[in-house]
């Protein structure tokens, strides 16, 4: 790993965990933790810098500290402080542009790691059963965090062409869950009753918070013998879960509604501040998404410790019991599946062959 590491998004729970982790690496001399808001958690011996990556001051910070490794975690679907969707988009897109511009000017920077998302593949009815890193989406995301991630990756590819001497690693994470998740999907799964799209039962993948920190550490250091940690990699736990399985394991009943009504429900939930039920999340909860992790295993040399099911089980334990016992929810979902308009057939027709 580089001697001096700068981590953006240090005020977020995931950023804080990574900052504390890399300090234990004997090859690291200093860790610079950066965010626009003061973190509410401990950062160990890291030097915290209060700064906004949307501002040009980021170039001065890189130069002053002679940073050689940048781990960009400040790409998220939720704001870490005050501000709504506009603030999130500006931080994701404009902030990334400023950061990459600063990295391009800094001769000391040798490695760049960027947190991205499998949202870049979108969710559409004619999607392939399994996305690989080179599979183009059937339709590019039209808005929200998914579009932010697409734009961020575009800027990162441009940076890689301009600075071929810098090792660049983009990690596309599936839905991150665990005991302390911070995402719109986790907010949705915490609702007492889950609104679902009538006739669909999407396939979902999850990655555990611990695995996220582990793979970030692998990406931020020099590659191990026989591996390569430059490029783009899908990160997800083995296996898939149907949304109906998730609801049963949470003990939370579902309310299947017609697709136009789901949009109305999402707007209502956003208005009262319960969860960010965005159009991109509605598409995910309609069509689902599954990615291949073969390249992650064979090239990056990373194997997640938690499967999708194990990750979800730990999340479910951290949320506490739902309104109903899981077995009762299971019977109710089973009866709905037998109805002519229910059953979620549209979301379960794809094969899961090759998904890991």
N, C-alpha and C positions, 0 to 999 in steps of 0.2 A: 504494500500500500504506500501511497505517497507520504512523504514526511509531514506535509502540511495540508490538511484536508478542510475544505469549506463545505458546510452542509446548509442548504436553504430549507426553509420550512421547519426550523428547529422548535418552534412553539407548538407544533402539532404533536400529538401523542406518538405517532410513528417516527417523526423526526427526532424527538427527544430520546426515544429508545435507541435509534441508530447512533446518535451522538455519544451516548453512554457506552455503547458496544465498541465502537472503533477506538475509544481511548485505551482499551485493554490490549490493543495490538502493539507489540513491541516495536514495530517498524514505524509507528506514528509518533512524530515529535509534538505536534500541536493540532488541535481541532478548533476551527472557527465555526461557531454556531450562529446562524443569521436568521432573523425574521423581523417583520414589521411590527409585531406585537411582542410584549414581554411574556415568556413562557410561564405557565403555572406549575411546571415540574422542574426537578433538579436536572442539571446538565453536567454534573461531575466537575472535572477540571477543565472543561472546554471554556474558551473565551467567547462570551456572548456579545454579538454586535447587533444593536438595534438599527436596522436599515431596511428600506423598501427596495426590492429588486427592480421595481419599475423606474427607479431613479438612476441617474448616471453615476451616482456615488459608488455603485458596485464595482466599477473599474478601479477606483482608488483603493477600495478595500482589498481587491485581489493583489494589487501592486504592493501595498503597504505590508501585507503579510506573506508575500512571495508564495501564494497558494499554487500547488502543483496538481491537486486533485479536487475536482468539484463534483459534489453529489447533489443534484437538483431534485429535491422532494417537494418543492412548493408548487406542485401541479395537482389541483384537487377540485372536487365537485362542490365543496362547501367552504365558506369563508371561515377563517380562524378567528376573526375579530368582528368588529362592526362592519356592516356592508352587506349588500345582497349580491344578486347574480352579476351585476355590472362590475363590482369590485373583484369578484372571483375571475371573471373573464380577463380583466385587465392584468391581474396578477399572473394568470396562466399564460396568456399570449404576449402582452407587452413586456411583462416581467421576464419571460424567457428570452425575448428578443434582446432586451438590455443585457441580460446575463451572458448570452452567447456573444454579443458584441464585445463585452469586456473580456471574455475568454479569448476571443480572436486576437485582441490587441496584446494579450499577456504572453510573453515568451516562456514564462515559467509553467504555465498550465500544460500538463502532459496527459491527463485522463479526465474524461467527463462521463458521468453516469446520470441518466435521466429517467425519472419515474413516469411511466406512461400507463396506458390502460387498454384492455381488450375492447373497450368501447369504440376504438378506431375502426373496428370491423362493422359496426352498426348491427342492426337486427332487422331482418327483412324476411318475408315469407319464402323467397326462393334462395335463401342462403344455403351454402354447402353444409353437410352434416358436421364437418370439423374444419375450422380455419387453421391454416399454417401461417407462418410469418410472411410468406410471399403471396398468400391468397388475397386478391383485390376484393374489396367489398362490392356487393351487388349495387348498393346505392350509398354514397357518402353521407355521413350524418349531417343533418341540415341545421342543427343548433345545439345549444347546451354544452355540457362538459365534453361530450363525444366529439363535437366539432372543435373545441379547444384542443383536445388531444391530437387530432389530425393536424391542426395548424402547428402545434408545438413540434411534432415529429418532422413536419416539412422544414421548419427552421433549423432543426438539429441536422437534418441531411445536408442542408446548405452549408452549415458550419463545418461538417465533416469534409465536404469537398474543398472548402477554403483552407482548412487546417488538417491536411492528411497526416501530419505528424502527431496529432492528438488521438489517443485511443478513446473511441466513443462507444458507449454501451447503452442501449435503450431497453428497458424492461417493461413489457406490457403485462400488467397484473390483471388477473381476473378479480371478481368481487372480493375485497379484503374483509375478513371477519375474524373474530376472536373475542376475548373477554372485554376488550375496550375498543370496539370499532367506531369509526367516525365517517359515515357515508350515508347518502340518501337511501340506499338499499337497506342498510341496517336500521335506519329510522322506520322504513316501511315495514320491515319484519317485526318491529317492536309494537306496531299498532295492535290494539286488542282484537280487532277484526280486520282481516286482510281482503281488500277489494281485488278481485281478479277478473280477467277477461273471459266472458262466457264462451266455452268451446275450445279453450286453449289451456295447455298444461306445459309451460316451457321448461326446457332443460337448463339448469344453472350449474356453474362451477364456482368454487370458492378457494381462496388461498389464505392460510393462517398468518396472523401477524408475525409470529416467530419465524416462519419461513421467509416472509418479506425481508426481515432484518438480516437473516442468514444470507440470502441471495444478494442483497445490497453490499454486504461485506465482501462477497466473492467478486462482484463486479468492480469494486473500488480498489482492489489490490492487483498486484501483478498476477497473471494467469498461472495456474498450476501446470505442471508438466502434462502434456497431452490434451490440454484444454485451450479454449480461446474465449476471452470475455470481452471481445469487441463485436458489435453487431446488434441485432434486434432479436429478443427472445420473449416467447410467451411463458408466463409464470402462473401455474394453476395446480391445485391438488388433484390427485388421481380421481377418476370417476366423475359422475354427474348426479344431481338430485333434481327431481321434478318439483315444481312449486307446490303441488299437492302433498308431496312427501315432507317438504319443509313445514307446511302448515300443521300437519299431523304431529311432527316432532316438537313443534313449539306449543301445541295444545291451543292453537288459535284458529277459530272458525274462519272460513272464507265466505265472501259474498260475491258470487259470479254476476257480473253485469255486462250489458252490451257494450261494445267498444266505444261508441260515442259517449255513453254515460260515464265510462272510465275517465275520459278527458275532463268531464264536468266534476267528477269526484276529486280528481287530481287538483283542479283549480281550487276547489273548496278547501282541501287539506293544506294547500300552500297559503291560502288566505288566512287561515287560523293559525298558521305557523307550526303545524304538527309534523310535516315532512315535505321535502322537495320532490313532489310526485311529478317529475318533468316528462315531456313527450318522449324523450329517449328512454326513460325508465319504463314508460308504458309499452314501448316497442320491445324492450327486453322481457317484460312480463307477459308479452304476447307471443313472441317468436323464440325467445331464449337465445343462447349463444354457447358454443363449445369450441375450445381451441386445442390444438395439438401441442404437446410439450416435448416432443422428440428431440428437437434441436437443443432445448435447455439441458436435457440429460446427456446427449451425445457430444455436444460442442462445448457448452458452458460447464458441464460436469456437475450439475446441481440436481439433486433429487429431493423433493419436498418431504419433510418428516410427517406431515399431516395430509390425509386424503381429504377430498371435498366433504365426505360424510363426517369424518372426525372433526374437521374445522367447524362444521355447522353444529355438531353436538356440543362443542365447547361454547360456542356462541349461545346456543339454547340454554345451557346451564347458567350462563351469566345473566340471562334475561329473566330467569325465574319462571314459575308455572304460568301457563296461559289461562284463559277463561274456562276452558274445558279440559278434562283428561285427554291425553293424546289418543287413547284407544277410541274414545267417543267421537273425537273429530275424525278419526280414520273411518269409522262406520258411516258418518255423515257424508264425507267426501266420496266414499264408495257408492252410496245411494245416488248422489248427484251424477256420478260417472255413468250410471245406468240410464239416465234420462236421455231422450232423443236429442236434445240440444246441448247437453252437458258433455262431460267425459273428457274434454280436452284432447280429442283425437288430433286436431290440427297441430298441436305442439309436440306430439310424441311419434310422428311418423318417420323421423330421421333415424338412421343407424348411428350408434355411438362408437362404431369400430374406429380405432386409431386414436381415440381421445385418452389422454393420460394426464 
